């Protein structure tokens, strides 16, 4: 039985929904990520001990580790599937996933004391792990309605849910922190977010879920899902598990410096993640039309670079001033790590866009091989460099490995006729010019928060002006091509 009779989207439908989704997500997601970032990395970083934030990040990494075993790629299979998604597909996915999640949630709850001892998290950290495990179970209930919305490029209900979740979590977190709840602030805020988000998505996008297992449906979905999840699992080992190992090698303060510098350097990637979220289902619907898909990939790469690179170069230019006048000088030891992590952000714009393209056209085994390579390199270099250089070794390893991202360009060019340099040259040049000017201004002009804000606004004006002078026709052409149906 089909979920809907009109599941086939025409190119016109895809372009129209892609544009509306992009406009909807851009404004709202930027605002939401800004709220979360300011809450955790500015306000709370100023008032909480580095160790407390380190405990939260270790606990979050533990849950992330378990979460990657929860759906074995079935959610992505529903999005990427060429054929109609049936009720049997949905119920089979729900049954398999909830069985796995229930088991994993119970495991998290029972092993929390051992994890607390291993990472020296104390009692508050132990209960944080347990409550995050409960929140993990609640979040899993949102997967089916979320996937169906993404498959059909209907992101508006998802954005509403994320707005409410973000406001609930961050407002409650800040209030409880100032009421001296300490690490328990994170626990209660996470639980409230999970309860509210799960209830709201079923109100806005009801999905007919149920417990059924159909062997043929599972077999078809797993043929893409297992390699996809192996890819994600390796990404987790590369990005999350190593910090957990590092947490054993160094103290929570060092973990705090690592996670803070990563958060700052990777902040611009929130814009890229938004694009990936939109383009994966869109590219999947276009996988039969290679010529149109190639053009869509180039436009996606251009728009991503247009948004991410100015944020990255600007942040590189003003970070010392941000630490001095906004956050706290206690974060000064994390500056070197931030600059090294920034190279990973630079390359991620290209590599993530292109690996997302490979996944959307079913080349999941190719991206799996890439992820194996990156995981081996990370596991080999990071522990060695941490041993010799302390927590900064994590960033040094990330810096060295980031340059292998160029491999993704050659792999995509084998299947699609794309021009990567043409797509990213203007954003890189304009961002570099803006970053140089902002750096000079920061050295001679910034003396307090007000002059910092003025410098940021000046940088934004310089970047927009540069794009307007040298790339106005390109930008307007791309916007018109998306809107013309």
C-alpha positions in Angstrom: 0.0 0.0 0.0 1.4 3.4 -1.0 1.8 6.2 1.5 0.6 8.7 -1.1 -0.3 8.5 -4.8 1.6 11.6 -5.9 5.0 10.8 -4.5 6.8 11.6 -7.8 8.0 15.1 -7.7 8.7 16.9 -11.0 11.8 19.0 -11.5 9.6 22.1 -11.2 8.2 20.8 -7.9 11.7 20.1 -6.6 13.0 23.5 -7.6 10.0 25.2 -6.0 10.2 23.3 -2.7 14.0 23.6 -2.7 13.8 27.4 -2.9 11.0 27.7 -0.3 12.8 25.2 2.1 16.1 27.1 1.7 14.5 30.4 2.5 12.5 29.0 5.4 15.5 27.2 6.9 18.1 29.9 6.3 16.5 32.6 8.4 15.2 30.4 11.2 18.1 28.0 11.5 20.7 30.8 11.6 18.7 32.3 14.4 18.3 29.1 16.3 22.0 28.1 15.9 22.9 31.6 17.1 20.7 31.2 20.2 22.3 27.8 21.0 25.8 29.0 20.4 25.4 32.2 22.4 23.8 30.2 25.2 26.4 27.5 25.5 29.6 29.0 24.2 29.2 32.6 25.3 26.8 33.0 28.3 27.4 29.7 30.0 31.1 29.6 29.0 31.4 32.9 30.9 29.8 31.8 34.2 30.4 28.0 34.3 33.7 26.3 35.1 35.5 24.8 32.1 35.2 21.4 33.8 31.3 21.6 33.8 31.2 22.2 30.1 33.7 19.4 29.6 31.5 17.0 31.6 28.5 17.9 29.4 30.4 17.4 26.2 31.7 14.0 27.4 28.2 12.9 28.3 26.9 14.1 25.0 29.6 12.2 23.1 28.6 9.0 25.0 25.0 9.3 23.9 26.1 10.1 20.3 28.2 6.9 20.3 25.1 4.8 21.3 22.8 6.8 18.9 24.7 5.6 15.8 23.6 2.0 16.5 19.9 3.0 16.6 18.6 2.9 13.0 21.2 1.1 10.9 20.7 3.6 8.1 17.0 3.0 7.7 16.0 6.7 8.0 18.3 7.6 5.1 17.0 4.7 3.1 13.5 6.1 3.2 14.7 9.5 2.0 16.9 8.1 -0.8 14.6 5.4 -2.0 13.6 5.8 -5.7 10.3 3.9 -5.4 7.2 4.9 -3.4 7.5 4.6 0.4 4.8 2.2 1.6 3.1 1.8 5.0 5.0 -1.5 5.3 8.3 0.4 4.8 7.4 2.8 7.6 6.2 0.3 10.1 9.2 -2.0 9.4 11.6 0.9 10.0 9.8 2.0 13.2 9.8 -1.6 14.5 13.5 -2.2 13.9 14.5 1.2 15.2 12.5 1.3 18.3 13.6 -2.2 19.3 17.2 -1.1 19.0 16.7 2.2 20.7 14.9 0.6 23.7 17.7 -1.8 24.2 20.4 0.9 23.9 18.5 3.3 26.2 18.4 0.6 28.9 22.1 -0.1 28.4 22.9 3.6 28.8 20.9 3.8 32.0 22.6 0.7 33.5 26.2 1.5 32.5 26.1 5.2 33.5 27.8 4.6 36.8 30.7 2.8 35.1 31.0 5.5 32.5 31.0 8.1 35.3 33.9 6.4 37.1 35.8 5.9 33.9 35.6 9.6 32.8 35.6 11.0 36.4 32.2 12.7 35.9 31.0 12.4 39.5 27.3 11.8 40.5 25.9 14.8 38.5 27.6 13.6 35.4 26.3 10.1 35.9 22.7 11.3 36.1 23.2 13.5 33.1 24.2 10.4 31.0 21.1 8.6 32.2 18.7 11.5 31.4 20.3 12.0 28.0 19.7 8.3 27.5 16.0 8.9 28.1 16.0 11.9 25.8 17.6 9.8 23.2 14.7 7.4 23.3 12.2 10.3 23.0 14.1 11.7 20.0 13.9 8.3 18.3 10.1 8.6 18.2 10.4 11.6 15.9 12.4 9.9 13.2 9.6 8.5 11.0 7.5 11.8 10.7 10.7 13.7 10.3 12.0 11.5 7.5 8.7 11.6 5.6 8.7 15.4 5.8 12.3 15.6 4.5 11.7 13.1 1.7 9.0 15.4 0.4 11.1 18.6 1.0 8.5 19.8 3.6 10.8 21.4 6.1 8.5 24.0 7.6 7.0 21.7 10.3 10.5 20.5 11.2 11.7 24.1 11.7 8.7 24.8 14.0 9.6 21.8 16.1 13.3 22.9 16.2 12.4 26.4 17.2 10.3 25.2 20.2 12.9 22.7 21.2 15.8 25.2 21.0 13.9 27.8 23.0 12.8 25.3 25.7 16.3 23.9 26.1 18.3 27.1 26.1 15.9 29.2 28.2 15.5 26.5 30.8 19.3 25.8 30.8 20.2 29.5 31.4 17.5 29.9 34.1 18.6 26.8 36.0 22.3 27.7 35.7 21.7 31.1 37.3 19.7 29.3 40.0 22.9 27.3 40.7 21.7 23.9 39.5 25.1 23.3 38.0 25.4 20.2 35.8 21.8 19.4 36.6 20.7 22.3 34.5 21.7 20.4 31.4 19.8 17.3 32.6 16.5 19.0 33.1 16.7 21.1 30.0 17.5 18.1 27.9 14.5 16.1 29.3 12.1 19.0 28.7 13.3 19.4 25.1 12.8 15.7 24.4 9.2 15.7 25.8 8.1 18.8 24.1 9.7 18.1 20.7 8.3 14.6 20.5 4.7 15.6 21.3 4.8 18.6 18.9 6.0 16.8 15.8 3.1 14.3 16.0 0.7 17.2 16.3 2.1 19.0 13.3 2.8 15.9 11.1 0.9 12.9 12.2 2.5 9.6 10.9 0.8 6.2 10.9 3.4 4.2 12.9 3.0 0.7 14.2 4.9 -2.5 14.8 5.3 -4.7 11.8 8.3 -6.5 10.2 8.2 -7.3 6.5 11.2 -9.2 5.3 11.3 -7.9 1.7 10.8 -4.2 2.8 13.6 -4.6 5.3 15.9 -6.2 2.8 15.5 -3.4 0.2 16.0 -0.7 2.8 19.0 -2.3 4.4 20.8 -2.7 1.1 21.4 1.1 1.2 21.0 1.6 4.9 23.7 -0.7 6.2 26.5 0.9 4.1 25.1 4.3 5.0 25.1 3.6 8.7 28.6 2.1 8.5 29.6 5.4 7.0 28.0 7.3 9.8 29.4 4.9 12.4 32.9 5.5 11.1 32.3 9.2 11.1 31.3 8.8 14.8 34.5 6.9 15.5 36.5 9.6 13.7 34.8 12.6 15.3 33.4 11.5 18.6 35.1 8.4 19.9 38.6 9.8 19.7 37.6 12.7 22.0 36.3 10.1 24.4 39.7 8.4 24.3 41.4 11.7 24.6 39.2 12.5 27.6 40.9 9.5 29.3 44.3 10.8 28.3 43.8 14.3 29.6 41.6 15.9 32.2 38.1 17.4 31.7 39.6 20.9 31.4 41.5 19.8 28.3 38.3 18.3 26.9 36.6 21.6 27.6 39.3 23.5 25.5 39.0 20.9 22.7 35.2 21.1 22.5 35.1 24.8 22.8 37.6 25.4 20.1 35.9 22.9 17.8 32.5 24.5 18.5 33.9 27.9 17.5 35.7 26.7 14.4 32.8 24.5 13.3 30.1 27.1 13.9 30.0 28.3 10.3 29.3 24.6 9.3 25.8 24.9 10.7 25.0 26.8 7.5 26.5 24.0 5.5 24.6 21.3 7.5 21.4 23.2 6.6 22.2 23.0 2.9 23.1 19.3 3.2 19.8 18.6 4.9 17.9 20.2 2.0 20.0 18.9 -0.9 20.2 15.2 0.1 16.5 14.5 -0.6 16.6 17.0 -3.5 19.6 15.4 -5.2 18.1 12.0 -4.5 15.0 13.0 -6.5 17.3 14.2 -9.4 19.6 11.2 -9.5 18.3 10.1 -12.9 19.0 13.5 -14.6 22.8 13.8 -14.4 23.1 17.0 -16.4 20.6 18.9 -14.2 22.1 17.3 -11.1 25.6 18.5 -12.0 24.2 22.1 -12.2 22.4 21.7 -8.9 25.6 20.5 -7.2 27.5 23.5 -8.5 24.9 25.9 -7.3 24.7 24.2 -3.9 28.5 24.4 -3.6 28.5 28.1 -4.5 25.7 29.0 -2.1 27.3 27.0 0.7 30.7 28.6 0.2 29.0 32.0 -0.1 27.5 31.6 3.4 30.2 29.6 5.2 33.5 31.2 4.1 32.8 34.8 5.2 31.7 33.5 8.6 34.8 31.4 8.9 37.3 34.0 7.7 35.6 36.7 9.9 35.7 34.5 13.0 39.4 33.7 12.4 40.0 37.5 12.3 38.2 38.5 15.5 38.5 35.4 17.8 41.2 37.0 20.0 38.9 40.0 20.5 35.9 37.8 21.2 37.8 36.0 24.0 39.1 39.2 25.5 35.9 41.3 25.4 33.0 38.8 25.3 33.9 35.4 26.8 36.8 35.1 29.2 40.6 35.0 29.1 40.4 31.5 30.6 39.7 30.2 27.1 43.0 31.7 25.7 44.7 28.3 25.6 42.1 27.1 23.0 43.0 29.7 20.4 45.7 27.6 18.7 43.4 24.6 18.4 40.7 26.9 16.9 43.0 28.0 14.1 43.9 24.5 13.3 40.3 23.3 13.3 39.4 26.1 11.0 41.3 24.4 8.1 38.9 21.4 8.6 36.0 23.8 8.2 37.4 25.3 5.1 37.8 21.9 3.4 34.5 20.5 4.8 32.5 22.9 2.6 33.8 21.1 -0.5 34.2 17.5 0.8 30.8 17.3 2.6 28.9 18.8 -0.3 30.5 16.2 -2.6 30.1 13.2 -0.4 26.5 14.2 0.1 26.2 14.2 -3.7 27.7 10.7 -3.9 25.3 9.4 -1.2 22.3 10.9 -2.9 23.0 9.0 -6.2 23.5 5.7 -4.4 27.4 5.7 -4.4 27.4 4.9 -0.7 30.2 2.4 -1.0 32.5 5.0 -2.4 31.9 7.4 0.6 32.3 4.4 2.9 35.8 3.8 1.6 36.5 7.5 2.1 35.3 7.4 5.7 37.4 4.3 6.4 40.5 6.2 5.2 39.6 9.3 7.3 38.9 7.1 10.4 42.2 5.2 10.1 44.1 8.5 9.7 42.4 10.0 12.7 42.9 7.1 14.9 46.5 6.8 13.9 47.5 10.4 14.2 45.4 11.8 17.1 46.5 9.6 20.0 50.2 10.0 19.0 49.9 13.8 18.7 48.0 14.1 21.9 50.7 12.1 23.7 53.3 14.5 22.5 51.4 17.8 22.4 48.5 17.4 24.8 45.0 18.4 23.9 46.3 20.6 21.0 47.3 17.3 19.3 43.6 16.7 18.4 43.6 19.9 16.3 46.9 19.2 14.7 45.6 15.8 13.5 42.5 17.4 12.2 44.6 20.0 10.3 46.7 17.4 8.6 43.9 15.1 7.6 41.7 17.9 6.2 43.8 18.2 3.1 42.8 14.8 2.0 39.4 16.2 1.2 40.6 17.1 -2.3 40.1 13.4 -3.1 36.3 13.9 -3.1 36.7 16.3 -6.1 38.2 13.7 -8.3 35.7 11.1 -7.3 32.6 13.2 -8.1 34.2 14.4 -11.4 34.1 10.7 -12.5 30.3 10.7 -12.5 29.3 14.4 -12.9 30.8 17.1 -15.0 31.1 19.8 -12.3 33.5 22.8 -12.0 34.4 23.0 -8.3 36.9 25.9 -8.5 34.5 28.1 -10.5 31.9 27.5 -7.8 34.1 28.5 -4.8 36.6 31.0 -6.2 34.5 34.2 -5.7 33.4 33.3 -2.1 37.0 32.4 -1.1 38.5 35.6 -2.6 35.8 37.9 -1.1 36.0 36.2 2.3 39.8 36.4 2.4 39.8 40.1 1.5 37.2 40.8 4.2 39.0 38.7 6.8 42.3 40.6 6.2 40.5 44.0 6.6 38.7 42.9 9.7 41.9 41.6 11.2 43.6 44.9 10.7 40.6 46.7 12.2 40.7 44.4 15.2 44.3 45.3 15.9 43.8 49.0 15.8 40.2 49.7 16.6 38.6 47.1 18.9 38.7 48.2 22.5 35.4 46.9 23.9 32.2 45.0 23.0 30.7 48.0 21.1 33.8 48.5 18.9 33.8 44.7 18.3 30.2 44.8 17.1 31.0 47.7 14.8 34.0 45.8 13.3 31.8 42.8 12.7 29.2 44.9 10.9 31.9 46.6 8.9 33.2 43.1 7.9 29.7 42.1 6.8 29.4 45.3 4.8 32.8 44.8 3.1 32.0 41.2 2.1 28.5 42.1 0.8 30.0 45.0 -1.1 32.7 42.9 -2.6 30.2 40.3 -3.8 27.9 43.0 -5.1 30.7 44.5 -7.2 32.3 41.3 -8.5 29.6 38.7 -8.3 26.2 40.3 -8.5 25.3 38.8 -11.8 26.2 35.3 -10.7 24.2 35.5 -7.4 21.1 36.9 -9.2 21.3 34.3 -11.9 21.4 31.5 -9.4 18.5 32.9 -7.4 16.4 33.4 -10.6 17.2 29.8 -11.7 15.9 28.5 -8.4 12.7 30.6 -8.5 11.9 30.1 -12.2 9.5 27.2 -12.4 
